Amino acid sequence: MFVMASDQEKIRERIKELLKKPGNGNCADCGVADPEWASYTLGVFVCHSCSGLHRNIAQISKVKSLLLDPWSSSELEFIDSVGNNDAKAKYEQIVPAFYYRPTSKDCMLLRDQWIRAKYERKEFMCVEMQEPYSAGYREGCLWKRGRDNGQYLSRKFILTEREGVLKYFNKHDAREPKAIMKLNTVNATFQPTKIGLPHGLQITYLKDNSTRNVFVYHEDGKEMVDWFNAIRAARYHYLQVAFPGSPNSELLPKLTRNYIKEGYMEKTGPKHTEGFKKRWFTMDDRRLMYFKDPLDAYARGEVFIGSKENSYTVLPGLPSNVQGTHWPFGITIVTPDRKFLFACETKEDQKNWMAAFQIVINRPMLPQEYALEAYFKHKR
C-alpha cells in the first residue's frame, strides 16, 4: 500500500527548496554559507551564530532551527514570500559605502550592532538615522586606558573632519587636547580578547612615524560602533580628497585594517649574541612591531618588511651558531641590511607566522612604501 510522506517530510523538502533560492544559501547577516536557522518574523535565513544575536531582538525577530524545530506551512509561506534578497533590499537600502559590514570572523559586538542597526533601529532605511557617524563631527566620552598605570579614566574625544583629526582631552573642560591624531594615519580595530573588554577598541596613529596605541571602550555597544564607523567615514572622505578619482574598491580596504597577525615570539638583538626575550608582536601591514606587554602605548621597536623583489625573504629555522632561545621553532627574516631572528613556541605558531610574513613579502611594494622603507633604514 502507498504511504503518503508525512507532513513534516514535505516541509523538510520545502525548506531544502527554499534554501536553493538565490540569496538564501548564505546567512543574511554575516554571509557565511549554508545557514541552518531562520527568522520566521523577518523572513531571513541565518547561521547558528547570528541566530543567537537575533534572540537579543526577540520582540522583532523570532528564530527557529530549520532542521530541529517544527515548522508550520504558514511560516514557510511567509519566509518564501520574503527571503534574504528581498530583506536585504529593504533593510540595507542605504548602507553608506564606508560603513563596516561584519563577516563571520568579526567580533560579537560588530555583528550584534549590525543586526540591531538593520532590523531594530532600521538605520539603513532612513538617512537621518546615520547622523551619529555621518555628520563629519563627533564628540563624547570614552574610557581610555592610562599609559602608565593601566587604569581606565573617562576622557573627552572629538573627531572633526574639518580639522582632519581625532583628539582627546584629559579634563572635560580643558582648552588644549592631550593628544592630536591626524586622520591620515589613524587606524581602529576591535580587540575584545586582547583588551579583555567586550567593547574594547584599539586606536593607533603615527607620532614622529612611530606607532602609538590608545585603548578605549564604552559600556554602550552602539556608542562604540558609532565611533568606529565615524572614524571610517572621516578616513573615507580624507582618502577621496587625497586620491581623487580612485574607485571605492581601492579606498574601502584602506579605511581601517585588522592586523595580519599578533602573538608572542622570542627575539634577539642585532648582534645575535644576547639571549632571546619573549615579546608581543603585531604585524600591521608592512610594520612588524614588538611590545613588552600587548597593551603598551608604544612599541619597543618596529621592523619594516618589504617584498621579495626587494630582497626580503623569510626562512624557517635559525643560523646554526645562534644560541639562547627557549622556544624551539625559529624564523629568520632576511632584509637587504640584516637578518632578524625569532623563535616560536610551537610548530603551528611558526607555520602561521611564516604565512603572515609571506603574505607581505609576496605583495609588490607601493611607491609610498619605498619612502617608509627609506625612513626605517635612516632611523637605524
N, C-alpha and C positions, 0 to 999 in steps of 0.2 A: 504494500500500500504506500502511496506517495505522501510523505510528510512535509507539510509547509515549513519553511525555515522560520524560526521563532522571530518575533518582532525585534528582539534585541540584536539578532544576527543581521536582520535587514538594516537596522540602524547602524551597526558596525560598518556594513558595506557602504552605507550612505556617507558616513564620516570619511571613509577612505576616498570616496569620490570627491568630497568637498576639499580635502587636502591637496588634491591634484589640480584644483583651480588656480590660475595664475595669482601669485602673491601669498597664497595660503601655505605654501611649503616652507616658509621661513617665519620665525617669530615676528609679530607685528612691531615689537618694541626694540629688540636688540639685534634682530636679523639672523640669529643662529638657525641652522637648518633643522627640519623635522620637528615642529612644535607638537607637544603631546597634551597640551591643555587648551582650553578656550574660555573666553568670557561670553556668557550667554546673554548678558545685558548690553555689551558693547558690540558683539558680533565679530570678535577678532580671535585669531589663533595665536597662542603664545607658548614660550618654552616653560619648563618647570620653574626655573629661577624667577622669571618675570611674573609668573602666576602668583608667586609668593608676594611680590610687590603690589599686585592688583588687590590683594587682601587688605592692604593699607587704605585703599579707597573703596571699601566694601559697600558704601552707600551708592556707588556709581557702577562698580564692576563686580559681578558675581562669576567666579571661575569654577570649572569642573574638569576632571581628567577625562580626556577623550576615550581612554581605554578602560579605566577602572570604575567610572561613575555611570549611573543610568542616565539616558537622555530621552527626552520626550520628542515626538515628531515636531511639535510646535517650536521647541527650542532650536531644533535643526533648521526648520524653515527660516527662522529669524537669522541665524548665522549665515545661511545660504544667501539670504537677501542682502546681507552687508558684506562680510568677508574683509580680508586685510587691505586689498587695494582701495575699496570704497572708503573704508575707515581712514586710511592714510590721506585720501583726497579731502576728507572732511576735517580731521583733527590736525593734519600737518599742512594745511593750506598755505600758510605764510611763515615757514621757519626761516629766520634770517640766515644768510649764507654763512656767517661767522659762528652761528650757534652750534655748540658741540653736541653731536648726535652720538650717544654712547653705544658701544658694542658689548658683546657678552664678556669681553675681557676687562671692562671698566669696573671701577669700584661701585659698591652698592648705592652710595649717595647719588652719584651721577645718574644711575639707572632709575632710582626711585623718583628723583626730581623730574626726569624726562617724562616718566609715566604720569606723574601728577600734573606737570605743565600741560601735557596733551589733553588728558581726559577730565581732570578735576578743575584746573584753572582755565582751560581752553585758551591758552596763551597764543596759539598759532592760528586762531580763527579771528583774532581781533588785535590789530597792531598796537592799540593803546596799552594792552596788557604787557607789552615788551619794553615799556619805558624804563624799568629798573636797570636794564643792560644796554639799551639802545640810545640813551639820551646823550652820550658823549661826556657825561659828568656824573660822578657818583661819590657820595661821602657817607661814612658811617664808622662805627666802632667794631674792631675785631680784637680778639685775644691774641697777643703776639708773644712769642717765646723770648725771654730775656737772653741776650747773647752770652752772658757770663754765668748766670745762676740757674738758667733753665726754667724760671718761673714765668707763668703766663700773666700778662697785665693788659688791661684794656687800653687800646691806642686808637686815636682817630686817624682814619685813612681817607685820602682824597685822590680820586682818579680824574684827571682832566685831559681830554683830547686836545683842547685848545693849546695847553702848555706842553702837551706831549709827555706827561709824567704821571707817575703814581708816587704819592708821598705820604709819610705818616708823621704824627706829632706825638711827643712824649706826654704833653699835657693838653687837655682838650681845649684850653684857651690860649695855647702857645701861638705866638706870631710866626716863629720860624720852625720849619719842619726838621725833624731829627735826621731824616734821610730822604733824598730825592732820587727816584729810579726812573731813568729815561725809558720811555716805552719801546724805543728801538732795540733795547737789549733785555727787556723783561720777558720772563717765562713763568708759567704757573702750571703746577701738576699736583693732582690729589695724591697724597701719600698717607692714607689712614694707618697702614701697618707700621711703617717706619716711625711716624709721629706718635702712634699709639692713641689716636683720637679718630672716631669715625668721620669727622668733617675736616680733618687736617689737610691744609693746603701748603705746599712749598712754593714760595715765590723766589725766583732768582733774578739777579741783574748783575751787570758788569760795573765794577768800580775800579778805575785805573786798569781796565782789561783783566781784572781778576774776578772770579765769580763770588758773589755774596749771597748767602741763603737767609731767607726770612720765613719763619714758620708761624702760620696763623690758623685760627679756627673761629667758628661762631656756632652757638648751640642750635641755631635755626638753619636747617639744611637748605631751604630756599635762598636765604640770605647769602650763603656760601657759594652756591652755584650761580647766583646772580652776579656776584663779584667775579667769578671765574669767566663768565660769558661777557661781562663788561670789559675785562682785560682783553679778551679775544676780539671784541668789537673795536676797541681802540687800536689794537695791533693791526687789524684788518684795514682800518681807514688810514693808518700810517703807511702801511705797505702799498696801498692803492696809489698814494701820492709818491712814494719812493720809487715804485716800479710801474709807471703809468702804462696802461695797455696790457699788463700781464693778466692772463686768464685766471679765474678762480682756482683752476686745477693746480696752478703753481703757487698761488698765495695762501690758500687754506691750510696746507700742511705746515706753513711757517708761523701760524698764529700762536699755537702753544705746542710743546712737544713733550712726550713722555721719554724717560731715559731709555737708552738702548739696553743697558743692564746696570744693576747695582749689587753690591755684596762685598764680603770680606775676602781679601787676599793678603799674602805677605809680600813685602817689598824690601829691596836693599838699596843702598846709596849708589852714587855714580861710580865709585871705585870698586864696587862689588866685593869689598873686603869686610865691611861691617855686617853685623848679624841682621837677619831678616826680621822685620817688625810687622805685626798684624795691623792692617789699616782698612777702613771702609772706602771702597772705590765706587765712583759714579762715572758711567760712560755717557756723556751728554754730547751728542753729535760727534765732533772730532776732538772734544776735550775729555781726556781721562783725568779725573780729579781724585785725590785721596785725602781722607779726613781721619783724624784720630777717633772721633766719635761721629756717628751718622748725622747727628743734629748740630754739628759745629757750624758756626756762622761763616767761617772762611775755610777754604781748602788749604791743607798743608803744602800741597804742590799740585801742578797741572802739567800734563804731558799732551802735546799735540800729536795726533795720529793722522798722517797723510794717506796717500793712495799708493798702490803698487807701482804705478807709472813713475812715482817719485821715490822709489827705492824704500818703501816701508813694507816690512813683512812680519808675519807672526809665526813662530815655530814652537812646537811642543818641546818641553824639557829645558834644561839649563846647561850652560857650558860645563864641561867635566870638572874644571878646577874650582867650581863655586861650592862653598860650604855655608853652614849656618842657617839652613831652612829647618823649620819644624814640620812644615807640610810637604808631602812628597811629590806633588804634581806640578812641575814647573812650566812656565811660559816665558819665552823670550820675544820681546818686540824689538825688531831691528829698525832703526831710523837712519837717515843719512849721516847723523852725527855720532850716535852711540847706541848701545843696547840697554834696554830696560828689562830687568829680571823680576819675575813674580812667581809666587808659589800658591797653589790651591790645595784645599783640604781633601777634596775628593776628585776622582776621575771625572765624574759628572760635571762638577764645577769647572774643571779645566776645559772640558769639551764646550760648555756653554760660553765661557769667557772667550775662548778662541773663536767661536762662531760669531760672537758680538764684534770682536776686533776685525774679523774677516769682512763683515758687512761694510764697515767703514773703509777698510783698505781697498775693497773691490770697487768702491764708488769713486769715479774721477773727481778731482778737486775743482771747486768753483773759483772764479777769479778772486773773490773776496777772501777765500780760504788761504790763498798764497800770501796775502798780507798778514793773516793771522799766524801762519807758519813762520814768516819772517820775524814777527813780533816775538814769538816764543824763542826763536834762536838768539835773537838780540838780548832777550831777558837773561839768558843763561850767561 
